[in-house]
């Protein structure tokens, strides 16, 4: 089991630690509901150093990204970020990721922790033009500092103007006295905020500085439990649950990051899917009757016939109701459609709703 540079900090703070994607990670400190509310209302700090980072450099770096990514990275400019996925050859998804354009010939890819080796090998397989590739995952720490007060809480630590940063852009500069820190206006919570990348050796220094600067803003450390409830309220996909090697980006509602203005891995068959339609789609639903939907619970119609399956579900701390996501047959994907979740052999009524569940 791997540790992050901040594992000892989490243990000292009394975090409940769990194995996640091969890492020893904090799942909660005070409790998921308290931590969830902190991020929605103030500012919370997640250690997400388990995520993977690759640097791609050289004349053909963009060409390689264009070949493996579903999105069109030619639209990026220096300091701009793009969400994308890596389609496989069978119609599924190798991973979803962020693409950062550092300059014309240098890009950073941020991938899911559980897929670091798989993604590296996949991209390497298509690297026929000798693009320089560096896996910097093990030496890079990443803090997600999320919430409506994040910019205000962090501003004293840097000369970069945080409040004016547009969503999905980044800057590099001095942060908490450390040079060459990458500050990115991204996150996985829908609450606003930043993701901050730096070398492991500065992890404790930056962590301490962030908590000191945020002391007047009700800042708290947040675990992976609340990260999951926050992302689910926004309808954000989690790799391994809502998307995987067998789900197509078209089925998953990721058509908006699947651009057919260029050729990429399996683009022809995905285009055919888009044109002819898919038999099932990923939808959001909320429970009408009492019951919490969980991963892999069957979704059924009134007669009890299986029409799909739950991929993610929880009791939403913000909405005080049970919500979920799942793939269901096209007949039932319309907003307002009544469906049933099978929970312990009982049919529990739910209805299809639009993402995001939580609206500010």
N, C-alpha and C positions, 0 to 999 in steps of 0.2 A: 504493500500500500504506500502510495506517495503522499508526502506532506507538501503544503504550500509554505512559503517563507513566513507565513503568519499563523501557522497551526498552533504554536505555543501561546500566542495572544488569545486565540479563541478558547483554548482550554482554560487559561487563566481567568477569562471572562465568564466561565461556567457554561460554555456552549455545549449542547448535546451534539456529539460528533457521530457521523455515520459514514460508511463507505459509499462513495459516489464516483462512478466512472474511473475507478482505480485510485481515487484520492480519499484522504481522510478529511471530511468537510463538515462545517457546522450546519446542522439542519435547523436549529433554533436556539435562542438565548432565553428570552423571557416567555416566549410563546408566540405561535404563528399569528393570532389575531391582533395582538399588541404591535408586533413588528410590521404587519401588513398596514395597519392604521398609521403607523409612524411614516411609512413611505408615501402613503396617499396624502397625508396632511402636513408633513414636515420634511425630514431628510433622514435617509438610512444608508448604511454602508455595507455592501456585500463584498466579500472576498471571492472573486471568481477567477482566481489565478490558475485554476485547473483547465481553463479554455486553451485552445491551441492557436499559435501564431506562426505563420510562414511568411518569409520575405521572398518575393520573386523579382529578379533584376535582369536587365539587359534589353537589347534591341527588340527581342521577340517576346518579352514578358506579357505585353498586352495581347498578342496573338494567342498565347497559351491560355490566358484567362478566357478569351473569347471562345476558345475551342471547348473548354470544360464547363463554362458557366452558362446558365440559362438566360441571364440578364445581359444587357448590352453595355459592357465596360468602356466602350469607346466614348460614351456620354460623360464619363468622369472627368473632372479637372483636379488640379492639385488641391488637396485639402477636402475633397469630396468622398463620401462613402456610399456604397450601394449594397442592398440586400439581394442575395441571389441563392440559387441552389446548384448543386452538381448533379445533373441527371445521369443515371446509369444507362446501360445499353438495352435494358429490358423494360424501360418505361417507368422505373422507380427513381428514387432519390438517394444518392450516395450520402449527401449531407446538405444542410443549409448553412450559409456563411455570410460574412461581411467582407466586402472588397474595399480597401483603402487605397486611394491613389496618392502616393507620397510625391512622386514626380513622374514625368513622361515614361521613364524606364524602370521605375521602382514601385512595387505594390506590396501591401500587407494583406494577407488573408487571415481572417479570424474564424476558426472552426470549432465544432463541439468537442469537448474533452474526450468523450467515448470514441470519437472517430479520428483522432489525430493520426494514427498510423495508417488507417484505411484511406483517409483523404490524401495523405502524403503519397502513398503508393499509387493511388488513382491519378493524381495530377502528374506524377513522375512518368507514368505509363504513356501519357500524351506529350511529354516534353521531348519532342524529336528535334527541336532547334537549339538545344543546349542552353536553355534559360537557366541562370544561376538561381538555385533554390536553397534557402536556409530555413531549417526548422528551429525557431528561437523559443519554442514553447516552454522548455525547462528552465530558461533563464529569465523569463518575463513574468512579472506579477501584474495583476489586473484588479483594480477596485471599481465597482459600479456604485456611484454615489448618486442616489435617486431620490426624487421628491421635489415638490414645488419650491422648497427653500434652498435647494442645492447650490444654485449660482451665488446667492447671497452668502451662504455659509462658507463657500470656498474662495470667494473673491480676494480675501486678504492674503491668500497664499501665492498669488500669481499676478503678473502684469497683463496676462491675456484677458481680454474683455469677455468674460463668460456669458453675461446676460445677452450679449448681442450675437452669440454664436447660433447659426441656424441649425435646425435638426438635420442630422446626418452629414455634418461637416466636422472637421477636426483641426487642431492647431498643435504645433510643437513648441515648447519653450521651457522656461524655468517654473517649477511648481514646488512649493515647500522647500525652496533652496536647492532643489535637485535639477540639474540641466537635462535637456533632451527628453522631457516627459511629454508623451502624446496624450492630449486631452480631447476626447471625442464626445460630441453631443448626441449620444445614442443611449439605448437602454432597453430593458426587456420587461418594463413595468407599466408603461403608459403614464407614468407620473412625472416625466421630465427628468433632467439631470444629465450626468456625465459618466463616461467610462475612462479610466485613467491607466495608461500603460507605462511601466517603468521596469528597470532592472531589479532583480530580487534583492540585491544588496541594500536597496533603499526602502524596502518594504516597511520595516518597523518605523523608520523615520517619518515616512509619508503617512502611515496609519496614525501615528501619534499626533502629527501636525493637523491632520484632517479633524480628529476628534477635539483637539484644542480650539481650532478655528470655528468648529460647529457647536461648541458648548452652549452658546446662547440661542441655538436654533432647534433645541430638543433632538439633537442627533443621536442615533443609536446604531449598534451593529445589528445586522439582519441576516438570518440564515436562509438556506435553500428552500425551506418549507414555504416561507412567505413569498419567495421569488416565484414559486410555482403558482400560488393562488393569485398573485398580481398579474402574471402573464396570462393566466387562464381568463381572468376578468376582461382582458383586452382581446381575447381570441387569438393570441399568438401561438403558433405551432411549437411543439416540443419534439425534437428529433427522438425517435425510438417509441414515442407514443402516437403522435398525430401524423407524422410523416416518417417513412422509412424506405428500405430498398424495394418495397412492393407497392408503394403508393405513388401515383403520378402527380406532378405539380398541377395538372389541370383538374384532377379530382380534388386536390387539396385546397383549391381556391387560390393557387399561386400563379394563375395565368398572368397576373400583373408583373411578375418578375420573369416571365418566360417570353422572350422577345424573338420573333421569327424574322427579324431584319438581317439575320446572319445565320450561318450554319454552326451548330454545336452538336455535341454528343447526343444522338438519338432525336435530333430536332425534327426529322421528317415524320417519325411516327407520333411525336407529340403534337405536331401541327395537324395531322390527320385526326387525332383525338379531339382537338379543339374544334375542328370543322364538323365532325360527325356527332360530337357530344359524348359524354361518358355516362356509364350506367349508374354510378354512385358519386356522391359528393360529400365533402366534409361540411357539416353544418353545426351551428350552435343551438342549444336547446336549454330551456329552464324547466324545472320540475313544477308541476301544478299540484301534485299530491306529495305527501311527505316521503322522502327517501333520498339517499345520496348516490348518484351514479358513479361507478368506478370503472377503471380501464378494463376493457374486454367484456363488460356486461352486454348481453344481447339487447338490441333495439327491436321491438316487435310492433305489428299493427294491432288493431282492435281484436282481430280474430286470433292473435297470438302467433302469427307467422313472422319468422325472423326477417327483418328488412334492413338490418345493419348492426353495427357494434359501436360501443362507447370507446373513445380513445383517451379522453381525459375527463375528470369530473371532480367536483368539490362543493363544499358549502361556501358560498362567496361571502367573505367577511364584510365587504362594502355593501352588498345588496341584501344580506341576510336571507338568501334563498339558495337552493341547490342549483348549480348550473353544470353544463357539460358540453363536450364536442364529440362528434362521431361521424362515421361514414354511413349514409343511408341511401337507399334506392331513390333514384331521381323523382319518382312519383310523389315522394313525401318531403321534398326539399324546400317547398314554398313556405315563406314566412307565415306563421300561424297554424301550420299543419299539426294535427294532434298525433303524437306518437306515444309509445309506452316503453319504459325501461324495465327489463326483467331483473328484479332484485329478490334474491332468495325465492325463486319460483313464483313471485307475485308480479302482476302487471301494474306498474306505477305510471300514472299519466304525466306527460310532459308536452311541451309545444316548441316548435322550431322558431327561433328568434334570430335577428340579425346581429352580427358582430359590430362593435364590441359590446359585451354585456354591460360593462361599466362605462357610463358616459359622464364626463366631467360636468 
